[in-house]
């Protein structure tokens, strides 16, 4: 027999005993009249455990480090950031380098600054994992080495010329990557990790996308391989649990919060003017900053504003598609979505609702990406 318990209730039972529970990884177990083992933590926030007796009383025990004994499970709480609720148990030991973005509805877009292509609409997004950081240059190189030894081909476009991915340093984000190469790289990352790749060149989902610039691709949304986020996923993640704010942390921005080009003519930019001091270390071409140089948002994600624009899956089009888990307009169209702003542009482009776009063959020192995975 299995019994379910809401994750929110589980933490509520601990109130008064662990009011100052430590952030980050902790351990807990279900204790009752018989030995129990937690079998699942469902996306709807329920726990499932074994050997439960009808009518029996069970308690939740939690510790910061395992004192011994059995059936302890590690979990992660959202960090304390910008008044976002921290007593939220979000996942059992998420994959390394990834954060869980919880499911739910949110308002995509806003009317704060007169965006013509970001009219607010309601969207529901299923829970997913997202890279905590932009893909770093060292991370790119590791997967790239695997990919090129397993039949993947990169940098073959004929419009803008061939270019290799670059990085200002190993721990800086990779840049100068076109959309096609980020998608092939994501498939290779999946294969290297033993996961089913997402992108295919045929409707039957038999030919993994490994080479060329395929205008029409067929994603398998049901598998848990790495892929680019949709615009809806990206914006939900960027907002970090907040609603109606310009940036992942609020309505104002300054040099200590993100890597962007300061412009205090904007009423919401506290400056200073010019290139960010951290990004400028080592030169301003490009003025990227090391991944994770600025505070995380409410979901534990870094650089969701500034540093580099991030490729999204969607073809760029207006208006937004609402509803549940939208994947953007049906293509092929001319451009793919870009989000997040960059080191070279001002705070206007770093807003959560700002939408940019690029020819999928284009690449430059202001463009990078990060991956997501379904649960």
N, C-alpha and C positions, 0 to 999 in steps of 0.2 A: 504494500500500500504506500502511496505517496501523498504528502501533504504540502500545500503551498502556503507561503507567507509573503505578504508584500514587503519589498525591500525597504520602503519608507517606514512601515510598521516595525520592521526589524530594528532599524536605527532608533525609532521612537522608544522602543523598549529599553534602550540604553541610556536615555536621557536621565540626568541626575547622577548616573554612575560614571559616564564618560562625556560630560558636557564639553570638555576641552579635548575631545578626541584628536589625535595627531593626524595631520594631513598626510596623503600619500598611502603607501602600502600598509595595511594592517591585517590581522588574522581573526577569524571568528569561526564558531561552530555552533551547531544546534545541540542542546543538551536536554535529555528527557529520560523516561523510565527505562528505555532500551537504547542500545548503541545505534546512532544514526549517522548517515553519511549524506552530505549535500550532493545532489546529483546534477543540478542545473540551476542556472540563473537566467531566467527567460527575458527576452527583450521588453516584455510588458512589466518588468519589475518584480516578478514573483520568484521566490526560492522554492525548490523542490527537494525534499529529502526522503530517505528510505526508512523502513521499519517503524513507521508511525502507528500509534494505537489510537483508535477513535476515543475522543473525549479526554485524552491525556494532556497534561500541561507540559509545554516545551519552553525553554528559555534560550536566549541568544547570549553566548559568551564571546567577548572580544578582547584581544590583547595586541600590543604593538610589536611584540616578538614572541615567537612560539616558545612556551615554557616547557614543552614536553607533552607527551600524550599523542592522541591520534585524532584524525578527522578535522584538523584545522585547515581552513581555506583562506588563501590570501585574496584581498580585494583592494580596490582603489577608491578613494573619495575625491570629489572635485576639490581643487584648491580654493583657498579664500582669495577671491579677486573681485574687487569692485562691487562688493555687497551681494555677489551671487551666492545662493544658498550652498553652504559647504557640507551640510549634513545629508549629502546625497551619495548613496552607495551606487556607483555607476558600472562596475564590471569586476569580474574575476580576472585578475592578472592579465590585462590587455597585452596583445603582442608587443614586443619591444619596439619602442620608437613610435608607437601609435597611441592615439587617444580616442576614447569612445565619444561619439556625438549622439546624444540620446534622441530617440524618435519624438515627433511632435509637430504641431502646426506652428507657423510663424508668419509674420508679414514680410514678404520679400519686397525690396524697394522702399523708397520713402519720398516725401515731398519737401524735405528740409531745404534743399538748394535748387529747386526747379529743374530736376532732371527730366528730360523729355522721353527717355526710354526706360525709366525705372518706376513707372506708376505702381503704387502699392497693390498687392493682391495677396490672398491667403494661399499658403502652400503647406501640404503635409509632407514631411520627409521621414522615411524609415531610419532607424538607428544604423550607424555605420562607423567604421574606424577611419581616422585620417592621420597622415603623417604629422607628428608634432612639429617638425621643421620642414622647410623647403628641402628638396633633395640636394644634398651637398655634392661638391665636386668629387670627393673621395668615394661617396656612395655611387655616384654615376659611373665612375671608372670601374668599380668592382663589378657591377652588373654588366657594364659594356664589355668588359673582358670575357665574361661568361657568354654573353650574347654573340659576340663575333666568332667565338669558338663553337657555336651551335647553330650556325646558318643564318643568323640575323645580319641585315645590312643597314647601314646608316649613311646619312649625309649624301644622298643621291639626287637631290633636287636639281633641276636644270634651269629654274627661273632666276633664283637669287645666287646661284653658284654653290659649290660645296663648302661647308664649314664644319669644323670640329667643335664639340662642346668645350667650354672653357670655364675656368674658375679662378678667382683672384687668389685663392688658397684652398687647401684641402677641406677646411671647415667652413668655407664660404659656399653659398648656393651655386649650383651649376647654372650657367647662362649660355646664351648663343645656341639654343636648342629649338628646332622647329616643332610644330605640333605633331607631325607624323613620327618623328623620332622619339618624342616623349611617350607616344602610344606604343610603339614597338618596344621601347625600353621597359614599359610597364608589363607587357606580355613576357619579356625575358625575365624580369624580376619575379613574376609569378612562377615561371618554370623553374628558376633557380631555387625558389623556396618550396618547391613541391606542390604548388597550388595550380588549379586549373586556370589557364589564361582566359582573359575576358574577350579579346578582340579577334574577329575572324573576317576572312575575305569572301566567305560564301554563306548564303542563308541557312545552309544545313549545319553550320558551325563545326565544320570538319577541318578547315584550313586556317591554322593560326596565322595571324598577321605578323610577318617577320621581315618583309622586304618591300621597297618601293614606296610610292605615295598613293595609296589607295583612297580614292575620293569617297567610295561607298564602303563602309565597314558595318559589320554585324556584331554588336556587343551581346554577350551572354550575361544578362543582368542577374541571373540566378546563381552564378558561381562566386566564390570568395577570393578570386585573384585580384591583383592590383590593377587599378584603372585611374583615369582622371576623374575628378569630381564633376558632377553636373553643376550648373550655375546655382540651382536651388540648394544643393548640398554645400557648395562653397560659401554662400552667403549665410546660411544657418550656422555653419561652423564659425565663420568670421565674427558673427555677432556675439558669440560666447554666452548665450543665455540672456543677453540684454535685449530690449525691444525699443525701436524708434530712435536709436542713437547714431550719430555720424560714424563713430569709430568703435572698435571692439571694446573700448573701455568707457566711452562717454562722448560728449559733444565737442570737446576741445582737444588739441594735439600740440605736442612740443617735442623738442629734439630728444628728450630722454625716453620717449615712448615708441618711436619708430624711426626708420631710416628713410627720409624723404627730403626733398629740397625745400627748405624753409621759405615761406613767403608771408610775412606778417600783414600784407595788404588784405589777406583773407581774415575775416573777423574771428574765425575759430582757430587760427594758427598763432600759438604763443611764441613761435620762433625758437632760436634766432634765425635770421635770413641765411640762405645759402646751403651748401652741402653739409650733411650731418658729420659731426666730428669723428664719430666711430667709423663711418663708412669711408671717410677720407684718408684714414690710416693706410699707408702703402700706395697711395695714389688715387686719383679721381676718375680713372678710366679702366674699369668701372668703379664707382664708389660703393660697392656692396659691403655689407657688414657680415661678420661671421654669423652663422645661423644661431638663433637663441640668444642674441645680444641684448634683447629688450624684454620687458615683462610679458608673461603669457596672458592670454585672455581667459575668460571664465571656464573654458573647456580645456585649458592647458596647452593651447596652440600658440606658436611663436610666428612673428612676421606675417600676420594676416593683414597688416597694413604696412605698405612700404617694402623696401629692400628690392624685391623683384615682382613684376606682374606674373600671374600664374595662369597657365593654360587650363581651360575647362573643356569638357567633352562637347558642349552644345554648339551647334551652329548659331551664330549671332542673328537674332531677329527680334522684332517688337510686335505686339506687346509681350510681356511675360506670359508664359503658360502657368495657370494656377493648377489646383487639384492635388493629386497624390503622386509623389515621386516623378515630377515632369523631367523629361530628357531633352527639352528644347525642340525647336521646329524641325520638321522633316526636311532633310537636305536632298541633294547637295545645294548649298548656298555659297556665298563668296568668302565668308569669314567665320572663324571660330572665336569663342568668347575668351576674354582675358580679364582677370580680376586682381585687385589688391594694391595697385600703384607701384611705384619704384623709387629707387634712390635718386633718379634724375628728374622727377616731376614733383609738383607741389602737392599739398595736402588735399586738394580737391580730388585727385585721383586715388587717394588712399582711403576714401570713405567706403563704408561697407556696401552702399548702394551703387557706387560708381561702376559703370559697365564700359569696358573697352573691348576691342576686337582686333584680330590680325589675320592676314592671309596665312593659312596653315603652313605654307612654305617659308614664311618669314621667321627670322630669328634675330636676336640682337642682345646686347649686353644689359638690357633691362627686362628680359623675359626668362623665367624659370618655371618650376612647377612643383607640385607635391601630389602624392597618390592617396587614394582611399581604398577601402575594402568593405564589403558587406560582412555582417556578423556571421 
